[in-house]
């Protein structure tokens, strides 16, 4: 579906082969590169064919539980800016009707304005993830297996973001170095700001990943420590309980044993069991085994 959002911005969503060929003909574009925009695994990159600049990138795609990324192609044409996506992107829906001022007349400026919004979406998503990580880190002793499953999901999302932002950084660096297009002074400043913001997002992603790793390591350490304490407790109790069991077994044999003919034989053996058990209990407590 082809939409004229502004006079200088054409957005194409879920295009058919016929619509792609129309774009190819009307704007002298490369059909193969247009079709690449429909590849769900397309990565960020930049190419120049004739007088057209093709910028591929990926944008966050929020869902109910996780946030993935989806490809988008920016084509900077002499006449206008063309964006192509393989699916509906909520991000672009928010931009429809947004007032970009005079930037709508300059395809390069319009591209950088939209790219700034993409960076903001990444930033908002990372802030939400960091907020959840921070909440968990303040009550790390209360973390359970369900929380760890969430951390694994956060790690997967952040890893995906880090990969995409790193690729975006390469594209923005090429733009900033004016490899594909000559930039004016104002445009150069915008390109530098975009690159700086992208690098900051990369740092935030790395810090988030490290925080998740630290929490998982701390959880593993606490879990291992608790397990060791339980094992020590059970082992100590087993030893202590085995002593009276062994003594009872020896005095229960059908052979002559000490105190067998004494009236208070049972009481003597019972006291002996208690004394030995108390001694073992004190020794284990002193060594912090209980």
C-alpha positions as CSV (number, residue, x, y, z in Angstrom):
1,X,0.0,0.0,0.0
2,X,1.5,3.3,-1.1
3,X,0.7,6.4,1.1
4,X,1.6,10.0,0.5
5,X,2.1,11.2,4.0
6,X,3.7,14.5,2.9
7,X,4.4,15.9,-0.5
8,X,8.0,15.0,0.0
9,X,7.5,11.7,1.9
10,X,6.0,8.5,0.4
11,X,5.5,5.6,2.7
12,X,5.0,2.1,1.3
13,X,3.5,-0.6,3.6
14,X,3.2,-4.3,2.7
15,X,3.8,-3.5,-1.0
16,X,2.8,-5.9,-3.8
17,X,5.1,-6.7,-6.7
18,X,3.1,-4.4,-8.8
19,X,3.6,-1.5,-6.4
20,X,7.3,-2.1,-6.2
21,X,7.6,-2.0,-10.0
22,X,5.6,1.2,-10.1
23,X,8.1,2.8,-7.6
24,X,10.9,1.5,-9.7
25,X,9.5,3.1,-12.8
26,X,8.3,6.4,-11.3
27,X,11.5,7.1,-9.3
28,X,14.1,5.2,-11.3
29,X,14.9,2.8,-8.3
30,X,16.6,-0.5,-8.0
31,X,13.9,-3.3,-7.8
32,X,16.3,-5.7,-6.1
33,X,17.0,-3.3,-3.3
34,X,13.3,-2.5,-2.9
35,X,12.6,-6.2,-2.5
36,X,15.3,-6.5,0.1
37,X,13.2,-4.3,2.3
38,X,10.7,-7.1,2.6
39,X,13.3,-9.6,4.0
40,X,12.5,-10.0,7.7
41,X,16.2,-10.7,8.4
42,X,17.6,-7.7,6.5
43,X,20.3,-5.9,8.5
44,X,21.2,-2.2,8.6
45,X,23.3,-1.1,5.7
46,X,23.6,1.7,3.1
47,X,24.0,1.6,-0.7
48,X,24.0,4.1,-3.5
49,X,22.6,3.4,-6.9
50,X,22.6,6.1,-9.5
51,X,21.4,9.2,-7.7
52,X,19.4,7.3,-5.0
53,X,20.7,6.5,-1.5
54,X,19.3,3.4,0.2
55,X,19.5,3.2,4.0
56,X,18.3,-0.1,5.6
57,X,17.8,-0.2,9.3
58,X,15.6,-1.9,11.9
59,X,13.1,-0.4,14.4
60,X,11.7,-1.8,17.6
61,X,8.4,-3.6,17.2
62,X,6.5,-3.7,20.5
63,X,4.2,-6.6,21.3
64,X,2.4,-7.7,24.5
65,X,5.4,-9.3,26.2
66,X,8.5,-8.8,24.1
67,X,10.0,-6.2,21.8
68,X,11.6,-7.3,18.6
69,X,12.8,-5.3,15.6
70,X,11.5,-5.0,12.0
71,X,13.3,-3.8,8.9
72,X,12.6,-0.5,7.2
73,X,14.2,1.0,4.0
74,X,14.8,4.7,3.5
75,X,15.3,5.8,-0.1
76,X,16.6,9.3,-0.5
77,X,15.5,10.4,-3.9
78,X,15.9,13.8,-5.6
79,X,12.1,14.3,-5.4
80,X,11.3,12.9,-2.0
81,X,12.0,10.5,0.8
82,X,10.5,7.0,0.3
83,X,10.1,4.5,3.2
84,X,9.2,0.8,2.7
85,X,8.2,-1.7,5.3
86,X,7.0,-5.3,5.1
87,X,4.4,-4.7,7.8
88,X,2.6,-2.0,9.7
89,X,4.9,-0.2,12.2
90,X,3.3,1.6,15.1
91,X,6.3,4.0,15.1
92,X,5.4,5.3,11.6
93,X,1.7,5.6,12.5
94,X,2.7,8.0,15.3
95,X,4.6,10.1,12.8
96,X,1.7,10.6,10.4
97,X,0.4,14.1,11.0
98,X,3.5,15.1,13.0
99,X,4.7,18.6,12.1
100,X,8.3,18.5,10.8
101,X,8.2,22.1,9.6
102,X,10.5,22.9,6.7
103,X,12.3,19.6,7.0
104,X,9.5,17.9,5.1
105,X,10.8,19.7,2.0
106,X,14.3,18.2,2.4
107,X,14.5,14.4,2.1
108,X,17.8,14.2,3.9
109,X,16.6,16.3,6.9
110,X,13.3,14.3,7.0
111,X,15.2,11.1,7.0
112,X,17.3,12.2,10.0
113,X,14.2,13.5,11.8
114,X,12.6,10.1,11.5
115,X,15.8,8.4,12.5
116,X,15.9,10.5,15.6
117,X,12.4,9.2,16.5
118,X,13.6,5.6,15.9
119,X,16.5,6.3,18.4
120,X,13.9,7.6,20.9
121,X,11.9,4.4,20.7
122,X,15.0,2.4,21.3
123,X,15.8,4.6,24.3
124,X,12.3,4.3,25.8
125,X,12.4,0.6,25.5
126,X,15.8,0.3,27.1
127,X,14.7,2.6,29.9
128,X,11.7,0.3,30.6
129,X,14.1,-2.7,30.7
130,X,16.5,-0.9,33.0
131,X,13.7,0.0,35.3
132,X,12.7,-3.6,35.7
133,X,16.3,-4.6,36.2
134,X,16.8,-2.0,38.9
135,X,13.6,-3.1,40.7
136,X,15.0,-6.7,40.8
137,X,18.4,-5.6,41.9
138,X,17.0,-3.9,45.0
139,X,15.4,-7.2,46.2
140,X,17.8,-9.7,44.8
141,X,17.3,-12.1,47.7
142,X,13.6,-12.4,46.7
143,X,14.3,-13.3,43.0
144,X,12.7,-16.5,41.9
145,X,12.9,-18.7,38.8
146,X,10.1,-16.7,37.1
147,X,12.1,-13.5,37.5
148,X,15.1,-15.2,36.0
149,X,13.0,-16.2,33.0
150,X,12.2,-12.5,32.6
151,X,15.8,-11.6,32.8
152,X,16.6,-14.1,30.1
153,X,14.0,-12.4,27.9
154,X,15.4,-8.9,28.7
155,X,18.9,-10.2,27.8
156,X,17.6,-11.5,24.5
157,X,15.9,-8.2,23.6
158,X,18.9,-6.1,24.7
159,X,21.2,-8.3,22.7
160,X,19.0,-7.8,19.6
161,X,19.0,-4.1,20.2
162,X,22.8,-4.0,20.7
163,X,23.3,-5.8,17.4
164,X,20.9,-3.5,15.5
165,X,22.3,-0.3,17.1
166,X,25.8,-1.3,16.3
167,X,24.8,-1.8,12.6
168,X,23.0,1.5,12.7
169,X,26.2,3.1,14.0
170,X,28.1,2.0,10.9
171,X,25.4,3.4,8.6
172,X,25.3,6.7,10.5
173,X,29.1,6.9,10.5
174,X,29.1,6.6,6.8
175,X,26.4,9.3,6.5
176,X,28.4,11.5,8.9
177,X,31.5,11.0,6.8
178,X,29.5,12.1,3.7
179,X,30.4,8.9,1.9
180,X,27.1,8.7,0.1
181,X,25.8,12.2,0.1
182,X,27.1,15.8,0.5
183,X,25.7,17.4,3.7
184,X,25.3,21.0,4.5
185,X,26.4,22.5,7.9
186,X,23.0,22.0,9.5
187,X,22.7,18.5,8.1
188,X,26.2,17.6,9.4
189,X,25.2,18.7,12.9
190,X,22.1,16.5,12.7
191,X,24.1,13.6,11.5
192,X,26.6,14.0,14.4
193,X,23.8,14.2,16.9
194,X,22.3,11.0,15.6
195,X,25.6,9.2,15.7
196,X,26.2,10.5,19.3
197,X,22.7,9.4,20.4
198,X,23.2,6.0,18.7
199,X,26.5,5.5,20.5
200,X,24.9,6.4,23.8
201,X,22.2,3.8,23.2
202,X,24.9,1.2,22.5
203,X,26.5,2.0,25.9
204,X,23.1,1.7,27.6
205,X,22.5,-1.7,26.0
206,X,25.9,-2.9,27.1
207,X,25.3,-1.7,30.7
208,X,21.9,-3.4,30.7
209,X,23.4,-6.7,29.6
210,X,26.1,-6.4,32.2
211,X,23.4,-5.7,34.9
212,X,21.4,-8.7,33.9
213,X,24.5,-10.9,33.9
214,X,25.5,-9.6,37.4
215,X,22.0,-10.3,38.7
216,X,22.0,-13.8,37.3
217,X,25.4,-14.5,38.7
218,X,24.3,-13.2,42.1
219,X,21.2,-15.3,42.0
220,X,23.3,-18.4,41.1
221,X,25.6,-17.6,44.0
222,X,22.8,-17.2,46.5
223,X,21.1,-20.4,45.2
224,X,24.4,-22.3,45.5
225,X,25.0,-20.9,49.0
226,X,21.5,-21.8,50.2
227,X,21.9,-25.3,48.7
228,X,25.2,-25.7,50.5
229,X,23.7,-24.7,53.8
230,X,20.8,-27.2,53.4
231,X,23.3,-30.0,52.5
232,X,25.4,-29.1,55.5
233,X,22.4,-29.1,57.8
234,X,21.1,-32.4,56.5
235,X,24.5,-34.0,56.7
236,X,25.1,-32.8,60.3
237,X,21.6,-34.0,61.4
238,X,22.2,-37.3,59.8
239,X,25.5,-37.8,61.7
240,X,23.9,-36.7,65.0
241,X,20.9,-39.0,64.5
242,X,23.1,-41.9,63.5
243,X,24.9,-41.9,66.8
244,X,21.9,-42.9,68.9
245,X,20.8,-45.3,66.2
246,X,24.2,-47.0,66.3
247,X,24.2,-47.1,70.1
248,X,20.7,-48.5,70.2
249,X,21.7,-51.1,67.7
250,X,24.7,-52.2,69.7
251,X,22.7,-52.5,73.0
252,X,19.9,-54.2,71.2
253,X,22.0,-57.2,70.2
254,X,21.3,-60.6,71.8
255,X,24.8,-60.8,73.4
256,X,26.1,-59.7,76.8
257,X,26.5,-55.9,76.8
258,X,27.4,-53.4,79.6
259,X,24.6,-52.4,82.0
260,X,22.5,-55.4,80.8
261,X,21.9,-56.6,84.3
262,X,21.6,-53.2,85.8
263,X,18.2,-51.8,86.8
264,X,19.1,-48.4,85.4
265,X,20.8,-49.7,82.3
266,X,18.3,-48.1,79.9
267,X,18.6,-44.7,81.6
268,X,22.3,-44.9,81.5
269,X,22.4,-45.6,77.8
270,X,19.8,-42.9,77.2
271,X,21.9,-40.3,79.1
272,X,25.0,-41.5,77.2
273,X,23.2,-40.9,73.9
274,X,22.0,-37.5,74.9
275,X,25.5,-36.5,76.1
276,X,27.1,-37.6,72.8
277,X,24.4,-35.9,70.7
278,X,24.8,-32.6,72.6
279,X,28.6,-32.7,72.2
280,X,28.2,-33.3,68.5
281,X,25.6,-30.5,68.2
282,X,28.0,-28.0,70.0
283,X,30.9,-29.0,67.7
284,X,28.8,-28.6,64.6
285,X,27.5,-25.2,65.7
286,X,31.0,-24.0,66.6
287,X,32.1,-24.9,63.0
288,X,29.0,-23.3,61.6
289,X,27.8,-26.5,60.1
290,X,24.3,-25.9,61.6
